[in-house]
Amino acid sequence: QVQLVESGGGLVQPGGSLRLSCAASGSIFSIYAMGWYRQGPGKQRELVETITSGGSTNYADSVKGRFTISRGNAKNTVYLQMNSLNSEDTAVYYCNYHTAIGPHYWGQGTQVTVSS
């Protein structure tokens, strides 16, 4: 089992920035992927950005150049730096952990609201 704890969501004005954090605990394997998905109002959950244990990243075109994922020194923590936020970024953001053959684990979600 893997537990994921997220933090850092909130209300921000358009053009502003937020930083999300996710800490994983439990049975963490050495080869994995961690990252962020989001679900906006009336929308399906979608990929935002992920990073593998090897450092490879994958991201949605909509966040290219604005969002940056990184790993903490402890390797079981990931951060999502979100800049130039706009209303389309309003969503519940979920941390995700998975290995190549194992199940996906999800955090409880953190709300990000972009509004003036």
C-alpha positions in Angstrom: 0.0 0.0 0.0 1.0 3.5 -0.7 -0.3 6.6 1.0 -0.2 10.1 -0.7 -0.6 13.3 1.1 -1.1 16.5 -0.9 -0.8 20.1 0.1 -0.6 23.6 -1.4 -3.9 24.2 -3.2 -5.9 27.4 -2.7 -7.4 30.5 -4.3 -5.1 32.5 -6.6 -5.7 35.4 -9.1 -5.2 34.9 -12.8 -1.6 35.2 -13.6 -0.6 34.0 -10.2 1.4 31.0 -9.0 0.9 28.1 -6.6 3.1 25.2 -5.6 1.6 21.8 -4.8 3.4 19.1 -2.8 2.8 15.4 -2.5 4.5 13.1 -0.1 4.3 9.3 -0.6 4.8 6.7 2.2 4.4 3.0 2.5 5.6 0.4 0.0 7.6 2.6 -2.4 9.4 0.8 -5.1 12.7 2.0 -6.6 11.2 2.3 -10.1 7.9 4.3 -10.3 6.2 7.3 -11.6 4.6 10.1 -9.6 2.8 13.1 -10.6 -0.4 15.1 -10.9 -3.8 14.8 -12.6 -6.7 17.2 -12.3 -10.4 17.2 -12.7 -12.2 20.4 -13.5 -15.9 21.1 -13.1 -17.8 18.9 -15.5 -14.7 17.4 -16.9 -12.9 14.1 -16.8 -9.7 13.6 -14.9 -6.7 14.4 -17.0 -3.0 14.2 -16.9 -1.1 17.4 -15.8 2.5 16.3 -15.4 4.3 13.2 -14.1 7.9 12.3 -13.4 9.6 8.9 -13.2 12.1 7.7 -10.7 14.6 8.1 -13.6 13.7 11.8 -14.0 11.7 11.5 -17.2 8.7 13.8 -17.4 5.4 13.8 -19.2 3.0 16.7 -19.4 -0.1 18.0 -21.0 0.3 20.5 -23.8 -2.0 22.9 -21.9 0.6 23.4 -19.1 3.8 23.4 -21.2 6.0 26.3 -20.2 3.9 27.2 -17.2 4.0 24.2 -14.9 7.1 22.4 -13.7 7.3 19.1 -11.8 10.2 18.2 -9.6 11.3 15.7 -7.0 12.4 16.4 -3.5 15.7 15.1 -2.1 13.8 12.3 -0.3 12.7 11.0 -3.7 9.2 10.2 -2.3 8.1 13.8 -2.6 7.1 15.6 -5.8 6.3 19.3 -6.3 4.3 21.0 -9.0 5.2 24.6 -9.5 2.3 26.3 -11.4 2.9 29.7 -12.9 0.7 32.0 -15.1 -2.4 30.3 -13.8 -5.7 31.0 -15.6 -9.3 30.0 -15.1 -8.9 26.9 -17.1 -6.5 25.6 -14.5 -9.3 25.6 -11.9 -9.7 22.0 -10.8 -9.1 19.4 -8.0 -5.5 18.3 -8.4 -4.7 14.7 -7.5 -1.4 13.2 -6.7 -0.7 9.9 -8.4 1.8 7.1 -7.8 2.2 3.9 -9.8 4.7 1.4 -11.0 4.8 -0.4 -14.4 2.7 -3.3 -13.3 1.1 -2.2 -10.0 -2.1 -0.4 -9.2 -2.5 3.4 -9.3 -2.6 5.2 -6.0 -4.3 8.5 -5.5 -4.2 11.3 -3.0 -7.3 12.9 -1.6 -7.1 15.8 -3.9 -6.5 19.5 -3.4 -8.6 22.3 -4.8 -7.0 25.0 -7.0 -9.2 27.9 -7.9 -8.1 30.6 -10.2 -10.3 33.6 -9.9 -10.2 37.4 -9.5 
